[in-house]
């Protein structure tokens, strides 16, 4: 059985906090690192949304063509 997404998210959050805390770096150094990671994740998020939108639009167009035939 796969772990529920809510627990996966909680695990990830806890792991990230542990890693950041164990680094013992000051917040002024952690912030730009976290921002860089966020920026990279945001790019991937936008790409995923665009891909999902295209896939969904293609599926709708295909269904509409089948109905029209």
Backbone torsions as a table, in degrees:
resi	resn	phi	psi	omega
1	UNK	NA	133.2	179.9
2	UNK	-79.9	143.4	179.9
3	UNK	-66.4	136.1	179.2
4	UNK	-58.5	148.0	-177.0
5	UNK	-58.8	-35.6	179.6
6	UNK	-61.5	-38.8	178.2
7	UNK	-74.0	-34.7	175.8
8	UNK	-62.9	-42.7	178.4
9	UNK	-63.6	-42.7	179.0
10	UNK	-63.5	-42.0	177.4
11	UNK	-61.0	-45.1	179.8
12	UNK	-61.6	-47.5	179.7
13	UNK	-57.5	-48.0	-179.4
14	UNK	-63.1	-40.7	179.3
15	UNK	-64.2	-44.0	179.0
16	UNK	-62.0	-43.7	179.2
17	UNK	-62.7	-42.5	178.5
18	UNK	-61.2	-44.6	-179.5
19	UNK	-63.5	-45.3	179.9
20	UNK	-63.0	-45.6	-179.4
21	UNK	-64.9	-39.2	-178.5
22	UNK	-72.3	-18.1	178.8
23	UNK	-68.1	-26.4	-179.2
24	UNK	59.5	20.9	176.0
25	UNK	-83.4	149.9	177.9
26	UNK	-71.9	153.4	-179.4
27	UNK	-54.8	-31.9	-179.6
28	UNK	-64.5	-21.7	176.3
29	UNK	-95.8	-29.6	-179.5
30	UNK	-72.4	-40.1	-175.7
31	UNK	-54.2	-50.2	-179.3
32	UNK	-65.3	-30.7	177.6
33	UNK	-67.0	-46.9	179.9
34	UNK	-64.4	-38.4	178.4
35	UNK	-63.7	-41.9	178.7
36	UNK	-62.1	-43.6	178.0
37	UNK	-63.1	-44.3	178.1
38	UNK	-58.4	-46.3	-179.1
39	UNK	-59.6	-41.3	178.8
40	UNK	-66.6	-42.2	178.5
41	UNK	-64.8	-39.5	179.9
42	UNK	-63.3	-39.8	176.4
43	UNK	-60.5	-45.7	178.7
44	UNK	-63.6	-38.4	178.2
45	UNK	-61.5	-47.3	-180.0
46	UNK	-62.8	-41.6	178.0
47	UNK	-62.1	-40.8	-179.8
48	UNK	-65.8	-42.8	178.1
49	UNK	-61.3	-44.5	179.4
50	UNK	-62.6	-42.4	178.5
51	UNK	-64.0	-45.7	179.7
52	UNK	-63.0	-39.2	179.1
53	UNK	-64.5	-42.8	179.0
54	UNK	-64.6	-44.5	178.8
55	UNK	-60.1	-44.2	-179.6
56	UNK	-65.6	-44.9	178.5
57	UNK	-61.9	-41.5	177.9
58	UNK	-62.1	-42.0	178.9
59	UNK	-63.6	-44.4	178.2
60	UNK	-62.3	-42.9	178.6
61	UNK	-62.1	-41.5	178.8
62	UNK	-63.2	-44.1	179.0
63	UNK	-64.4	-40.4	178.8
64	UNK	-64.9	-37.3	177.8
65	UNK	-67.2	-39.3	179.1
66	UNK	-65.6	-38.2	179.7
67	UNK	-68.4	-39.3	-178.5
68	UNK	-71.6	-21.5	-176.5
69	UNK	-76.7	NA	NA
